[in-house]
């Protein structure tokens, strides 16, 4: 598997050769992330939780993968637009979440950190 920077560079190049950079400002990318996330979610609309595995096995997995890729592509584009190190951001957020959700309090719990 490649690294974040390599993927980000490929997304940047894809956008550059199409002259789409003019449309890729943080606000519009954030909108696009939300739209693609909604399209990902749409694949599960009206599917009961206990039917998800069968649903994915009935041909939906390919669509879910495509929408997940779209979300990640826009997130990589956002990292470029903001000129941030995505790997560093993710690692820092995991550290913060580790503080909010210590294993001894959160393991096996669905509760929000404010309820632990």
N, C-alpha and C positions, 0 to 999 in steps of 0.2 A: 504494500500500500504506500502511496505517495504521502507527502506532507502537505500541511495547510498552505504553505507559501506556493508550492508547485501548483496546487489547485487554483489558488487565487490568481496566479499568473496566467493560467489557461483561461479563466473566466475574463480577466482583464483583456487578454488578446482577442477573445471572441467578441467582446463589446467594442474594442478599438477598431477592428477591421470592418465593422458594420457602422461605425460612426454613431454609436448609441450613447457615448459618454455624455452627450448633451442632455440626455434624458435621465441620467443616473445620478441624481442628487439625493442626499440622505432622505428627504421627505418622500420622494417618489419611490425610492427603493424600499423604505419602510412600508409604504402602501402596498407595494408588490409582494413583500414578504407576507403581509397579512392576507392578501388575496390568495396567494399560493398555499398558505397554511389552511385557509378555508376550503380550498379545492382538495387538499389532502383529507381534511375532516369530512368533506362531502362523501367520500368513498365509504364512510362508516355510518352515514345517516340511515336511521331506522333499522340498524343491525343490532340485535341484542348482544350484550357482552359475551354470552356463552356461545354465540353463533359466529364470532369473528373469525376463528380459525377456518371454519368451513367456508365462510364468505371469501376469505383470501384464497383458499384453495380452488374456488370456483371462478378463477380468472381475474379477480380484483387486485391481486398482488402486483401485477405489472403496472397498473394504474397508480397504485399507492407508491411504488418505487419511483415512478416518473414525477409525481407531485412532491415527494420527499426530496428528490434531486433538485427540483425547482426551488424549494425553500432554501436548501443549502447554497445553491448558486447565487440567489439574491443575498444571502447572508455574507457570502464571500465578496460580492460586489459592494455591500455596505462597508465591510472592513476596508476595502480599497478606497471608497468614497471618504471615509473618516480617517484614512491613513493610520490604521491601528493594527497591531499584531494579534490576530485572532487566537492563536495558540495561547499567548499570554493572557488574553481576556478570559478564555475558558478556564485556564488553570487558576486564575485569581478568583473567578466566580465559584469554582469548586471549593477553593479554600474558604471563602465566605460562607458557602452553604454548609461546609463541614462544621463551622462554628455555630450556625443557626440550627443545624440538625445533628447534634452529637449522637454517635451510634447508640450509646447507652439509653438515650431518651427516645430516639426516633426509629430504631430498628423494628421493622414489622408494623409500623404505625402510618396511617394516612394523614395524621393530624398536621396542621400547619405549625410552624415553629412557635407561633404566639400561643398555641394551645398545649405545648409540651410541658 
